[in-house]
Amino acid sequence: MSVEERIRAIIENHPIVLFMKGTPQFPMCGFSSRAVQALKAAGATDLHAVNVLEDPEIRANLPRYSDWPTFPQLFINGELIGGCDITVELAESGELARLVADARKD
């Protein structure tokens, strides 16, 4: 399976995916930490996290796949939502909680 197929499979098989540096329990950068905090506050208890520091192929190829240059990258229901700043903004507006709730329904 190619790295692009692996990325696609992860995104398609999990309603909420965060490609991040570190893990939700031990984020390895401030941006990943803030994104996890926003997701938890929005009720994303079923978050699937991928530690890009442990998978150099995904780390190298995800930016090309998603056309988003930085980490973390949040996908909900197969759609790229964005990085840390967008995730935090959506959380502050209440929109992230709605997206998370909708992802649980599907």
C-alpha positions as CSV (number, residue, x, y, z in Angstrom):
1,M,0.0,0.0,0.0
2,S,1.4,3.4,-0.9
3,V,1.7,6.2,1.6
4,E,-1.1,8.1,-0.2
5,E,-3.3,5.0,0.2
6,R,-2.4,4.7,3.8
7,I,-3.3,8.4,4.5
8,R,-6.6,8.0,2.6
9,A,-7.5,4.8,4.5
10,I,-6.8,6.5,7.9
11,I,-9.0,9.5,6.9
12,E,-11.8,7.4,5.5
13,N,-11.9,4.9,8.4
14,H,-12.0,7.5,11.3
15,P,-14.6,10.3,11.5
16,I,-12.1,12.6,13.4
17,V,-8.4,12.4,12.6
18,L,-5.7,14.7,13.9
19,F,-2.2,14.3,12.3
20,M,0.0,15.8,14.9
21,K,3.4,15.9,16.5
22,G,3.2,13.6,19.5
23,T,0.1,12.1,21.0
24,P,-3.0,13.6,22.6
25,Q,-1.5,12.5,26.0
26,F,2.0,13.8,25.2
27,P,1.9,16.5,22.4
28,M,5.4,17.4,21.1
29,C,4.6,20.9,20.0
30,G,2.4,23.8,21.3
31,F,0.3,23.8,18.1
32,S,-0.6,20.2,18.4
33,S,-1.3,20.6,22.1
34,R,-3.7,23.6,21.5
35,A,-5.5,21.6,18.8
36,V,-6.0,18.6,21.1
37,Q,-7.3,20.8,23.9
38,A,-9.8,22.5,21.5
39,L,-11.0,19.1,20.2
40,K,-11.4,17.7,23.8
41,A,-13.3,20.8,24.8
42,A,-15.6,20.3,21.8
43,G,-16.3,16.7,22.9
44,A,-14.1,14.8,20.5
45,T,-13.7,11.7,22.7
46,D,-13.2,9.4,19.7
47,L,-10.3,11.4,18.2
48,H,-7.9,9.3,16.2
49,A,-4.5,10.8,16.4
50,V,-1.5,10.0,14.1
51,N,1.9,10.9,15.5
52,V,3.8,12.1,12.4
53,L,7.0,12.1,14.3
54,E,6.8,8.3,14.4
55,D,5.9,8.0,10.7
56,P,8.3,9.9,8.5
57,E,6.5,8.8,5.3
58,I,3.2,10.3,6.4
59,R,5.0,13.4,7.7
60,A,6.7,13.9,4.4
61,N,3.7,13.2,2.2
62,L,0.6,14.5,4.0
63,P,1.3,18.1,3.1
64,R,1.2,17.2,-0.5
65,Y,-1.8,15.0,-0.1
66,S,-3.8,17.6,1.7
67,D,-2.3,20.7,0.2
68,W,-1.7,22.0,3.7
69,P,2.0,22.7,4.6
70,T,2.0,22.5,8.5
71,F,1.0,20.2,11.4
72,P,-1.3,19.6,13.0
73,Q,-3.9,18.8,10.4
74,L,-7.5,18.1,11.4
75,F,-9.8,16.0,9.2
76,I,-13.5,15.5,10.0
77,N,-15.6,13.1,8.0
78,G,-12.9,12.9,5.4
79,E,-12.6,16.7,4.9
80,L,-9.5,18.8,5.8
81,I,-10.6,21.3,8.4
82,G,-7.2,23.0,8.8
83,G,-4.5,23.4,11.3
84,C,-4.2,24.7,14.9
85,D,-5.4,28.3,14.4
86,I,-8.5,27.2,12.4
87,T,-9.3,24.5,14.9
88,V,-9.0,26.9,17.8
89,E,-11.1,29.6,16.0
90,L,-13.8,27.0,15.3
91,A,-13.8,25.9,18.9
92,E,-14.2,29.5,20.1
93,S,-17.1,30.1,17.8
94,G,-18.8,26.8,18.8
95,E,-18.6,25.4,15.3
96,L,-16.1,22.8,16.2
97,A,-18.5,21.2,18.7
98,R,-21.1,21.0,16.0
99,L,-18.7,19.4,13.5
100,V,-17.7,16.9,16.2
101,A,-21.3,16.1,17.0
102,D,-22.1,15.6,13.3
103,A,-19.1,13.3,12.9
104,R,-20.4,11.1,15.7
105,K,-23.8,10.7,13.9
106,D,-22.3,9.3,10.7
